Amino acid sequence: MIDIPSPAIAIVGRHNSGKTTLIERLIAELVARGLDVGSIKHHSHRGFDIDHPGKDSYRHRAAGASETVIAAPGQVARVKTIEGEMECSDLVRSMPGHDIVVVEGYRKSGLPTIEIMRQANAADAHTAEVLLAAARAGEPLGADHVQLGRAEEEVQDEGPFSADEREKMPTAATVAVATDIPAAREAAALYGIPAIGLEDTAALADFLTEHYVRPRVSVVIQAGGESRRMGRSKATVPFAGRPLICRLVERLAPVADELIITTNEAPNLEFLHEMYPDRDIRLVPDAYNERGALPGLYTALSAARNPYVAVVACDMVFASARLVVAEALAMHESGADVVTPHNKHGFEPLHAMYRRDTCAPVVHRRTETGEKRVQSFFSDPEITVLPFAQERVLEVEPRGGCFINANTPEDLARIEESYLGE
């Protein structure tokens, strides 16, 4: 099982700012868009319980069980006694596989935060004025005296702005403001972050989708057709008693939002639909008649429906789903157009991640000129390439071997003999 880390964002604000109401609407909007949403609620008081006296599971806990799992069809809950309080980052790590996790609270978690300020809440209105004064003064977002309120002589008449509330100011982690307060909108503009209407749930969902929701990944296995050196199709050549393509499908499908196999022998691979009926595998022919790595890359990019495209050769016997995940995360964090493993032999373009919308036009233009080498594409000035160093590859796959490929029957036999039982 491959755990795909979930991106997360925190919705923060002062007491009675309307966090829960906004989050409820936001989750409903994101789910309506087909996203898998997790959520975390920070409870500031010790001793809350999700179980009730009289229930069997409550009696287990009352008898001294330090951890109780309550399981029913379609639902499970876990109640565990711990020392202190879990860090938000640990909670998010314990919730893999979501398109996004929406966190209520946890201002100091280090997560990107969206600040709520509501005009009807006196503390929010005061916060907005303090924030605007700091912005007009040219103070950086999150400066200490902004977090603690303005200088003492400026906040002698604080009204509802208590010492506790002064600690709940926007910080350097604030990426947007949801507000109906003009002062907060002006401050956000001065700080260069978006201000979104409190009732504009669609705009808030658009913002999260563009910047924080996990980008969907199309995994493309390049199977081609008959290989002269192998003497037959690499996709159907036996490995450990089954067609080699089955191994690739099973290794990579767990991290694929879409699974594509580029092949010029689709009838010979139709059996995959029967073997993996839940995978919705698409068999796509080459877009160009001529062979070559660059035309093959264009086929992959033009066939993909998702913004990130992982391209893997079908003869990479130990292709790594974990490496695909790591490359996608690196692309999301860096904004690069290509994330490709790099070692002393150069780039590994056939176990790399590509941003479809920026790469496809450049690959197409170069292919139209007759270029067939991927290396020429990597040097194009319109493309930003992030080399994924061998050290990082080994962090993801300590055993290595991701790029071992089989070009001949002898290669395949040697790999099968050495690694059968892996």
N, C-alpha and C positions, 0 to 999 in steps of 0.2 A: 504494500500500500504506500503510495507516494502522497505525502502531505503537502498541499499547495498553500503557502502562507497567505493569510487574508490581510488585505490592506485595511486600515482603520482610520477613522477620523472622530474627534471628540466634539460634541456640542456642549458648550459651557455658557454659564450666565449666573446671575445672582438669584437669590430666593425669589420666587414668584415671577421670574422672567418668562415663563412659559416653555421651558425646555421640553418637558414631557409631551405637551400638546404638539409642538412643532415636530418632534421626533416621530410621534405616532403618525402624523400625516406624511412625513418624509419616507418612512419605511413603507407605508402603503403605496406611495408613488413609485418607489424603486422596485418593489415587488411586482407592481402592475406592468413595469417595463421588462419583466422577465428575469430580474436579478435575484440572486440568492443572498439574503441579508441576514447577518447576525447582529446581536445587540448586547451591550453591557450597560448595566445601571450601577453607578457608584452610590452605595448606601452609606451615609456618613455616621450612622448610629450603630453601636455594638449591640449584638443580640437579636437581630432580625431572624425570622425563621419562615421557611416556605411551607412548613408542615404544621399540623394542627393537633392539639391535644385530643386523645381518643383514637386517632388513626394508628394502625399497626406500626407504620414506619416511625411515627413519633414515639411510640413506646420503645422501639429499638434504640432510638437516640437517648431517650430518658434512662434506659437501662445502662447506658455507658458506651454504646458503639461510637467510635470516632469518625466513622464514615458509613453512610447509608445510601444505597442506590434504590430509587423507586422506579420500577419499570412497568410499562404497560404497552399494548400494541400502539405503535405510532408515536410514543413519547417516552422519555426517560429523564429523570432528575437525579442529581447527586448532591448530597449534603455532607460536607466534610469539616471537621474541626481542625483549624490551623492556628499556628502561633502568629500573632501580628496580623498584617494585611498583605494580600498578594499584590504585586506590582501590576499595573495595567498591561504592561508589555507582556508579562507572563500569561495573563488572561487571554490576550489576543493570540499569542502563540498556541494556546490550548484550543483555539477555535479555527483550525485550518479549513480550507475548501470553500469559504464564502467569497462572493464577489466584493463585498465590503462589510465591515463591522462598524456599526454606528454606536458610539460610546456616549452615554449621558454622564457628564461630569468628568472627573480626572483631569482637571486643568493642568496639573503639574506632571502629567504622564510623559511629556515629550512628543505626543502625537500632534499632528496639525489640528488646529482648533477653529471652530466657527463660533463666534461670539454672538449671543442673543442680547439685544437691548430693546426693551419695550417701553414706549412713552408712558403708559399707564402705571409703570412700576417706578416709584420715586428713586430707588437706588440706581436703576438703569439710567434714568434721566440725568442724575448727578454724574454717573460714570461717563456718560457721553460728553458732558461739558468738560470734565477733567481731561478726557482723551483729546478733545478738540483743542483745548488750550495747549497741551503738549505738542500736538501736531503743528499748530500754528507757530510754536516756538522752535520748531525744527528738531525736537527731541526724537530719538529713534523709538520705534514701537518696542515696548518692553523695557524701556529705561527704568532704573530702580525707582526713581521718584514718581514715575507714572504708575508703576505697580502699587506703590504705597500711597497714592494720592498726590496732590500738588504740595508745594512747600507749605510749612506749618501756617505761615501768615495768610495763605490763600485758602485754607480750609478750616478756619476757626469756627465758622458756622456750617458744619457739615450736614446738619439735618439728618437724613436717613443714611448718610454715607458713614457707616460704623467702621471701627478698626478692622473688623472681620471682612467687611465689604471692600475695604481698600486693598486687600490682598487678592481680590477677584477682578483685577483689571486685565484688559487684553495684554498679551505678551508677544514676544518675538515669534511664537508659534502660531499666532492668529493669521489665518489665511483668507478669512471673509467675515463679514458682519451681516447678521440678519436683524433688521431693525425697521422701525417706523419713526425714528427720531432724526430730524434734519441735522442736528449737530453730529450724530454718529455717522451719517452719510458723508458729511463734509470731511470728518476726520479720516474715514476710510479712503476717500478720494485722495487726500493729502498723503496718506501712507501707501497708496498704490494698490490697495486690495479692494475686491468687489464688495459693494453693499447691496444686499438682496432684500426685497420686501418680506416682512414677516408672513404674509399670506401667500407669497408667490412660491408655493411648494415646487411647482414645475421648474422654475428657474434654479432653485436650490438643488434639485435633482440633476438638472443639466450640468451645473457646476461640478458636482461630485462625479458624475459620469465622465466628464471630460478630463478631470484631473486626478481622481482618486480611486474610482472603481477599477477592479482588476481587469486589465485589457484581455479580451478573448484571444486565444491562440489557435491558429490552424496548424496542425502538424502535417507536413507533406513528406511522404516516403517516396523517393525517386527510384522507381523500379525499372523504367525504360523498357527494354525488350531483350532480345538475344544478345548475349555477350560473347564476342569472338574468343576472348581469352578463356572464358569459363566453358565455352562450347555449347551453352544452352542458357536459358533465362536464369539470371541470378535469383529472381523472385521465387521460382518454383524448384530450385535445386534443393535436394534434401539436406537438412541439418538436424541432427539428433532425432531422425525419424520422421520429420515433418518438413513441409516447404519452408524455406528460410524466411519468406515474407511473414509467415505466421508468428515467428519469433519477434520480428520488428513490430508488428501490430500489437502484440501483447505487452511489449516493453514500453511502447510510447502512447498507447491509447488512454491510459489513466490520466494523462496530463493534456489531452487534446480536447478542445471544445469542438473541433471539427477535424476529421481524419480523412486525408486525401492520399491516394496512391496515383502517381503519374506513371502511365504505362501505355505501350503500344500493342499490348496483347490482352486487352480487357476480357475477352471471352475465356482466356485461360485462368483468369483470377476471379471469375464470378463465384467460385466456391467460397470466397471470403464472406460474401453476403450471407451464406447459409451457416458458416462457422461462427460469425460474429453478428447476429441479426440486430443486436442492440447498438451497434457502433455506427450505423448509417455511413459506411465507408463509401466514398466517391472514387470511382475509377476514371481518371482524366487522361486523354491522349495528349501527346506533345503538340504545342502550339506551332512549332516549326518542324519542317521535314529534316533539316540538317541537325546532326548530333553536335553536342558541345555543352560544356557546363553552363555557359551563360544563357543559351536558348532554353536549357532545362530549368534554370532558375526563373526565367520569365514565365514558363508554363506554371510553375508552382505559385508565383506571385499573382498571376492573372486568374488562377483558379480559386484562390483562397477568398473566403468571405469575411475573415476576421482581420483586425488591424495588425496583429503580430503573426508572423509566419515562420515556423521552425522547419527547416529543410534538412532532411537526413537521407543519406544513401542507404539503399536496402541491403548492401553488403557489409554494413557496419554492425557486426554481429553483437557487439556490446554497447549499442547506442543507449544513451542514458536519459531517462525521463527526468532525473534530478537535474541534469545539466540543462535540459530544456527550460525547466522552472527557473534555474539560476540565471540563465540568459534573459529570460523574460523580465525578471526582477531588475536586472542590470539595465536593460533597455528602458524600463519604466522610470528608474531613478535617474538615469543619465540623459535621457532624451536622444540618445544615439539612433541612427538609422539602421545600423548593423551592429550586432554583438557577435563576434566570431572568435572561437578559440585560436590561440596563437602560441607556437612553440618554436624551437630552433629550426624546424623545417618550414616555417611560415604559417599562413592562415589555414584553417580547416573550414572551408566554405560549405561543406556538406554535413556539418553538424552545428549550424549557426542559426541565429535569429535575425529576421529582416522585418523592417517596418514597411508594410505593403504600399501605403499611399505615396511614400517618398521614393522607395526603391524601384517600384514597377516601371514608372516612366523612364527612368535613367537606364535600367536594364533593357527596356524595349528600344530606346534610341540607339544604344550601343550594339544591340543585336542586329538591328536593321542595317548597320554599317558593315556587317559581316564579322564582327568581333565574337569570339567564342570563349575567351578566357575570363573567368570571374575576377582574377587578379586586376585586370584593367578596370573593372567596375569599382573595386575597392579604392582605387586611386582617383576616382572622379571627384572634382571639387564640390559637387552638389551633395555629396554623401558624407556623413559623419560615421566613421568606423570606430567602435570601441573594442580593442583587442582584449580578449578574455585570457589572461596569462595562464600558463601551465600550473602555477601555484594555486590559482583559484579553481582550476578544473579539479585538481587533486583534493582541495578542500571539499568539493562537492562529491567526488568519486575517488576516495582514497586509494582504491585498487587500480585506478587508471584503466587503460584499455579501451576507452570510449571510441577511439578512432581507428582501431584495428579493422581492416577490411580484407575481404577475400576476393582476389581477382582470378584465381585459377582453381581447378579441382584440388590441386596439391595444397594451396593455401587453405582452402576450406577444410580439408582432411586434417591438416596440421592444427588448425584452430579447434576443430571438434575434438581431436585427441587430447589436446592440452587442457581444454576448458569444459569438457562435458562433465556435468555434475556441478557446474557453477551455480 
